[in-house]
Amino acid sequence: MRRALLCLLLLTCSHPPAPKPTTEAEAPPKTPAQLVVGRLTTLYGAIEAGDADRVAPLLTTDVMVFGLGPSDTYARRDLFLVRLAQQLLPLGMGDSVQIAGSKPVVGLGAGSRSAWVFDFPRVTITHKGTTSEWLPRLTAHLVLEDEGWKIDALHVSLGIDDEVVFAPDAAKKLLPPNDVLAERGPDSEELVGLTRRLLEDFEVKIDRTSERDEFVQIGTSSAEVFEQGPAFKALVRPQLPAIRKGGYQWKIDGGLRVHRSPDGKTGWAAANVVLRIGVGTRKQQTLPAFRTLWVYVNERDRWNLASEHQSLAVKEDLLSPSTPEQRKAWNDRRTARATAPVDAGVTESLKAW
């Protein structure tokens, strides 16, 4: 009888009973952002383990990949995995790779079935007993399929100093990157047109930059990393007259590949781009072509730029580990992020760097 009264009392009490301890099986389901971060974590783990086979389930079959070298442009998963397996071979022969300092920033399209992410991890490589540190930049676009989140566009790069880009022998050191597959996915006409307009008129780029905190602009230089849409606009809008006076002209060199996510909420475009500076043929300078991955988000029936990642193709023998200045900047960024609010593995973007 006392047990029955106790049960009745608990049922009618205004305060609910204390929750039972949460077990692993009862843990709340992960958010879409957490799942996206988890895919990136799995990718890093596969690289550290030297296991290219573990990367395959993370990618769509027609994934777009930009890597570091001139030939590292891929339009299919299988071709990329063959190259990745070759690059990971030394890990089974005494070399090692450690990826640390990952603080990915995730943006989600409406409905949370497509996303983009950017990250600036620290990579330590030990080769023949010698250790070096590298600071790659990574951006990616992901779509939610039956098997889970998959990357359908990926860009990994290292920042290259402007002194190298503007040097007289830049064309010899910075070889033209491989062509991008000319391909337009279903319902991608708007993204094709917007990509061309962004290149033709920098004011359009400013106007169509998303106001979201998850916006990022990554240039070819290691110093050209700018986060948060409003901060980027405030930085570059005053430079618009100088850009026009300087005769800056961006043009696609070769194919343009554009895909829209199946849910129609985000999309991406990839191409090689050539920058020309100067007015008139005598003053004009043409810089080495660079790879660009644009990510777009549909906001109130208007496509806006959520991420832009530019990089130069550099031969392996010309790649250099991070400099003390770059490491200091990386540490400053990490310190700032450590004090920023974190929600489900998603770090709030910082002000322009």
C-alpha positions in Angstrom: 0.0 0.0 0.0 2.8 2.5 0.9 4.5 1.7 -2.4 1.2 2.5 -4.3 0.8 5.7 -2.5 4.4 6.7 -3.2 3.8 6.0 -6.9 0.7 8.1 -6.9 2.5 11.0 -5.1 5.3 11.0 -7.7 2.8 11.0 -10.5 0.9 14.0 -9.1 3.9 16.0 -7.8 4.6 19.2 -9.7 8.3 18.4 -9.8 9.2 15.5 -12.2 11.3 12.7 -10.8 15.1 13.1 -11.2 16.2 11.8 -14.6 17.9 8.4 -14.7 21.7 8.5 -15.4 22.2 8.7 -19.2 23.8 5.6 -20.6 25.7 5.5 -23.9 22.6 3.8 -25.5 20.3 6.5 -24.2 22.6 9.4 -25.3 20.7 12.1 -27.2 21.0 11.9 -31.0 23.7 14.0 -32.5 22.8 17.2 -34.3 23.5 17.6 -38.0 26.4 19.9 -37.2 27.9 17.3 -34.9 27.6 14.6 -37.6 29.3 16.9 -40.1 32.2 17.4 -37.7 32.3 13.7 -37.1 32.8 13.0 -40.8 35.7 15.4 -40.8 37.2 13.8 -37.7 36.8 10.4 -39.4 38.7 11.8 -42.5 41.5 13.0 -40.3 41.7 9.7 -38.5 41.9 7.8 -41.8 44.8 10.0 -43.0 46.7 9.5 -39.7 46.2 5.7 -40.1 47.4 5.8 -43.7 44.2 4.0 -44.8 42.7 5.4 -48.0 40.0 2.7 -48.0 38.4 4.4 -44.9 38.1 7.6 -46.9 35.9 6.1 -49.6 32.6 6.0 -47.6 33.1 9.7 -46.7 32.9 10.9 -50.4 30.4 10.8 -53.1 31.4 9.0 -56.3 31.6 12.2 -58.3 33.3 14.2 -55.6 35.2 17.4 -56.7 38.7 17.6 -55.1 41.4 20.2 -55.2 44.7 19.2 -53.7 48.1 20.8 -53.4 49.9 20.0 -56.6 49.3 21.0 -60.3 47.9 17.6 -61.1 45.8 17.3 -57.9 42.4 18.1 -59.5 39.9 15.2 -59.4 36.3 14.8 -60.6 35.8 11.2 -59.4 36.3 9.5 -56.1 38.2 6.4 -57.5 40.9 8.5 -59.2 41.4 10.6 -56.0 41.6 7.5 -53.8 44.3 6.0 -56.0 46.4 9.1 -55.7 45.7 9.3 -51.9 46.8 5.7 -51.4 50.1 6.5 -53.2 50.7 9.6 -50.9 50.0 7.6 -47.8 52.4 4.7 -48.6 55.3 6.2 -46.5 53.1 5.9 -43.4 53.6 2.2 -43.5 57.3 2.6 -43.7 58.1 4.5 -40.6 56.7 7.9 -41.4 53.8 9.4 -39.4 51.2 12.1 -39.6 49.4 13.8 -36.7 46.5 16.2 -37.2 45.7 18.5 -34.3 44.1 21.8 -33.5 41.0 21.1 -35.5 38.2 23.7 -34.9 35.8 23.2 -37.8 33.1 25.8 -38.5 29.9 24.3 -40.0 27.2 26.1 -41.9 23.9 24.3 -42.6 21.4 24.9 -45.4 17.8 25.2 -44.6 16.4 21.8 -43.6 19.9 20.6 -42.5 20.4 18.2 -45.4 23.4 20.0 -47.0 26.2 21.8 -45.4 29.6 23.4 -45.7 32.6 23.4 -43.4 36.0 25.0 -43.1 38.9 24.2 -40.8 42.6 25.1 -40.2 44.2 22.1 -38.5 47.9 21.7 -37.6 49.6 18.8 -39.3 52.9 17.4 -38.0 54.8 15.1 -40.3 57.7 12.9 -39.3 59.8 11.7 -42.3 63.0 9.8 -41.8 63.3 11.0 -38.3 62.8 14.7 -39.2 59.6 16.5 -38.0 58.0 19.4 -39.8 54.8 21.3 -39.2 52.3 22.3 -41.8 49.2 24.6 -41.7 46.7 23.5 -44.4 43.4 25.2 -45.1 40.4 23.0 -45.8 36.9 23.8 -47.1 34.2 21.3 -48.1 30.6 20.9 -49.1 28.5 18.0 -47.9 25.2 16.4 -48.7 23.1 14.0 -46.6 22.5 10.7 -48.2 21.0 7.4 -47.0 24.4 6.3 -45.7 25.0 9.6 -43.9 26.8 12.8 -44.6 29.2 12.7 -47.6 31.6 15.2 -49.0 30.9 16.1 -52.6 33.4 19.0 -52.9 36.8 19.3 -51.1 39.6 21.8 -51.3 42.8 21.5 -49.4 45.6 24.0 -49.8 48.7 25.7 -48.4 49.1 29.5 -48.4 51.7 30.8 -50.7 53.5 34.1 -50.1 52.7 37.0 -52.5 56.5 37.4 -53.2 56.4 34.0 -54.9 53.3 34.9 -56.9 54.6 38.2 -58.2 58.2 37.1 -58.8 59.5 37.2 -62.4 59.9 33.4 -62.5 56.4 32.7 -61.0 55.2 31.0 -64.2 58.1 28.5 -63.9 57.5 27.6 -60.3 53.7 27.8 -60.2 52.6 25.5 -63.0 49.1 25.7 -64.4 46.7 23.4 -62.6 45.0 20.5 -64.4 41.7 21.5 -66.1 38.5 21.3 -64.2 35.8 19.1 -65.7 33.2 21.2 -67.5 30.0 20.0 -66.0 26.7 21.5 -65.0 24.5 19.5 -62.5 20.7 19.6 -62.6 19.1 23.0 -61.9 22.5 24.7 -61.6 22.0 27.5 -64.1 21.6 30.2 -61.4 24.8 29.2 -59.8 26.6 29.2 -63.2 25.4 32.8 -63.8 26.2 34.0 -60.3 29.8 32.6 -60.5 30.5 34.5 -63.7 29.0 37.7 -62.3 31.1 37.5 -59.1 34.2 37.4 -61.3 33.1 40.1 -63.7 32.1 42.7 -61.0 33.6 42.7 -57.5 30.7 44.8 -56.3 28.4 41.9 -57.0 30.6 39.7 -54.9 30.3 42.1 -52.0 26.5 42.3 -52.4 26.1 38.6 -52.7 28.3 37.7 -49.7 26.2 35.9 -47.1 25.8 37.7 -43.8 26.2 34.5 -41.9 28.9 33.9 -39.3 29.9 30.7 -41.1 31.2 32.7 -44.2 34.8 32.4 -45.1 37.1 33.9 -47.8 40.4 32.1 -48.2 42.9 33.7 -50.7 46.1 32.3 -52.2 48.3 33.9 -49.4 48.4 32.5 -45.9 47.4 35.9 -44.6 44.3 36.0 -46.7 41.7 34.4 -44.4 38.6 36.3 -43.6 35.7 35.0 -41.6 32.1 36.3 -41.0 30.2 37.9 -43.9 29.6 41.3 -42.3 33.3 41.6 -41.3 34.4 40.7 -44.9 32.1 43.2 -46.4 33.2 46.0 -44.1 36.8 45.2 -45.0 36.6 45.0 -48.8 33.9 47.5 -49.7 36.2 50.6 -49.1 38.7 48.9 -51.5 36.2 48.7 -54.4 37.4 52.0 -56.0 41.0 50.9 -55.9 40.1 47.5 -57.4 38.4 49.2 -60.3 41.2 51.7 -60.8 43.8 49.0 -60.7 42.1 47.2 -63.6 41.6 43.9 -61.7 40.0 41.3 -64.0 39.2 37.7 -63.0 38.4 35.2 -65.7 37.7 31.4 -65.7 40.4 29.5 -67.4 39.0 26.2 -68.8 36.1 24.3 -67.5 33.5 25.3 -64.9 32.0 22.6 -62.7 28.8 23.4 -60.8 26.5 21.3 -58.6 23.5 22.0 -56.6 22.6 19.9 -53.5 19.7 17.5 -54.0 17.6 19.6 -51.5 18.3 22.8 -53.5 19.5 24.7 -50.4 23.2 24.9 -51.1 25.6 24.3 -54.0 29.1 24.7 -55.2 31.2 25.7 -58.2 34.8 24.9 -59.1 37.1 26.4 -61.7 40.6 27.6 -62.5 40.8 31.4 -62.5 43.3 33.8 -64.0 43.8 37.3 -62.5 45.0 40.2 -64.7 46.0 43.5 -63.2 46.5 46.8 -64.9 44.9 49.0 -67.6 46.2 48.8 -71.1 48.3 46.1 -72.7 51.6 47.6 -71.6 50.8 47.8 -67.9 48.8 44.6 -67.7 50.2 41.7 -65.7 48.8 38.2 -65.8 49.3 36.1 -62.7 49.5 32.3 -62.5 46.1 30.5 -62.6 44.7 29.5 -59.2 42.0 27.0 -58.2 38.8 28.2 -56.7 35.9 26.4 -54.9 32.8 28.5 -54.3 30.1 27.4 -51.9 26.6 29.0 -52.2 23.6 29.0 -49.8 20.0 29.8 -50.7 18.8 32.5 -48.4 15.2 33.6 -48.9 15.1 32.5 -52.5 18.4 34.3 -53.3 21.7 32.6 -53.8 24.6 34.0 -51.8 28.3 33.2 -51.4 29.0 31.2 -48.2 32.6 30.2 -48.8 35.3 31.0 -51.3 38.7 29.1 -51.3 41.5 30.1 -53.7 44.8 28.3 -53.9 47.9 28.0 -56.2 49.2 24.8 -57.5 52.7 24.1 -56.2 55.0 21.3 -57.1 55.9 19.0 -54.2 59.6 20.0 -54.1 58.6 23.6 -53.7 56.3 23.1 -50.8 57.6 24.5 -47.5 56.6 23.9 -43.9 55.0 26.7 -41.9 57.1 29.7 -40.9 57.3 31.2 -37.4 55.1 34.0 -38.5 52.4 31.6 -39.8 52.6 29.6 -36.6 52.1 32.7 -34.5 49.1 33.7 -36.6 47.7 30.2 -36.3 48.2 30.2 -32.5 46.5 33.6 -32.2 43.6 32.3 -34.1 43.4 29.2 -32.0 43.5 31.3 -28.8 40.7 33.4 -30.1 38.6 30.4 -30.9 39.2 28.8 -27.5 37.4 31.8 -25.9 34.5 31.8 -28.5 31.2 30.0 -27.8 31.1 26.4 -29.0 27.9 24.6 -29.8 27.9 21.0 -30.8 31.4 21.2 -32.2 30.6 24.3 -34.3 32.9 27.2 -33.4 31.6 30.7 -33.9 33.5 32.4 -36.7 35.9 35.2 -35.8 36.3 38.7 -37.0 38.4 39.3 -40.2 41.9 38.2 -39.6 
